[in-house]
Amino acid sequence: MHSSAAIARTRATSPIRQLSPAASFLLLASLTVSFLAGSSAPTPLYPLYMAQWGLTPLMITVIFGIYALAVLLALLVGGRLSDHLGRRPVLLASTLAQAATMILFGTATSASALVLARIIQGLTTGAALSAIGAALIDLEKTRGAVANAVTPPFGTATGAVVAAVLVQFLPQPTHLVYGVFGLTYVLQAVGLIFVPETIAPRGGVLASLKPRLQLPHATREPLLLALPVLVAVWALAGFYGALSPLLVRSMLGTSNPLLSGMGLFVMAMSGGFSVLALQHRQPKDMMTFGVSSLLVGVALAIGALSYDSIAVFFLGTAIAGIGFGAAFQGSIRTVVPFAAPHERAGVLSIIYIISYIALGAPTVVAGWMIARYGNLLETAVIFGAIVIALSATALLGNLLQALTRRARAVMP
């Protein structure tokens, strides 16, 4: 059933007063922000965990990477669930589970407890991401695509800076952060009760849990175009999520949590603003501009490491973040609008699967390299070189495809 018809039906049959489409849209967008903020909240806490529990850089990257793997598993199994069960039940269950996960984080006393919390956090986030994204596009196709691109970087930035401020200036840093996020999830779950369902539930719920990566025909060519771009931008996110606190700490010679989280914050926040600034540009233009900025920004940031130039590092980080936001928005808008309403969550789940593989796998490899060779700078340079190579590949691919389209257009 068409989304507007499903919303009208929900309003007519529900005994509870429903939120308006505009209020529902804002609440749904806030879910992506809060879920990804929660996922980045531990980032400025890593130096504290290292000091308290004697964690190694390898263990930190494993804790980061295991979250990405858990998100992947949830997307593989439950990515299409909301296309059948409905958006609201999936989101309500995921949000309440995320609130419970904050209790696990707040009571963690060892690395194993932190790993368990990250696994459950990844599962609940993965279950929610495609459902949120699909519901946003159900409500408004154009703004929904923009929201799907802008909320991840803003969420990542929010989590990093909120956690850092709480850790830096308030007591009980490893407890208060998670209490704030836990309360946020509870309030959002209450709000979801009043959000109208955007699609009509249909059969095949159990069958939807069987992992299937089949793309609707209309989205295959657009996804092929966006694939190298997605890999490049999310490898960048993995680099900053796992290694930037250690790099900033090394350059400045301080374990200050607020400064440790600034790398991820600058990258993500500049990405969010670039999405807003470029939202009216053509998707293919955004991808080309994005990977170009990514290439330049990462080269600057990596070059700054050898000279301990924190100012140049943050300048490169901001430019790379602009590229992240532009390229990711271009990718989303290139692919998702071609999917039918009951295909959107499945398509978004595949996009996020690609993204989280690119996010998690290189990060774990980087942690292994640090543990084996003990050289943070060399590992960061290698990681950065890989991101630059991916960006160059994506840029070349986009330029070649643009030339091909132009040649076809002038052929008689």
WOWO-V866304 format. One record per run of one state. SS is the DSSP state (@ for helix, = for strand, . for the rest). FROM is the first residue (numbers start at 1). TO is the last residue. If there is no record, write none. Layout:
ss:SS from:FROM to:TO
ss:SS from:FROM to:TO
//
This chain:
ss:. from:1 to:2
ss:@ from:3 to:13
ss:. from:14 to:20
ss:@ from:21 to:40
ss:. from:41 to:42
ss:@ from:43 to:53
ss:. from:54 to:56
ss:@ from:57 to:78
ss:. from:79 to:80
ss:@ from:81 to:85
ss:. from:86 to:86
ss:@ from:87 to:106
ss:. from:107 to:110
ss:@ from:111 to:139
ss:. from:140 to:140
ss:@ from:141 to:169
ss:. from:170 to:172
ss:@ from:173 to:192
ss:. from:193 to:204
ss:@ from:205 to:208
ss:. from:209 to:216
ss:@ from:217 to:242
ss:. from:243 to:243
ss:@ from:244 to:252
ss:. from:253 to:256
ss:@ from:257 to:260
ss:. from:261 to:261
ss:@ from:262 to:277
ss:. from:278 to:282
ss:@ from:283 to:305
ss:. from:306 to:309
ss:@ from:310 to:338
ss:. from:339 to:340
ss:@ from:341 to:373
ss:. from:374 to:375
ss:@ from:376 to:410
ss:. from:411 to:412
//
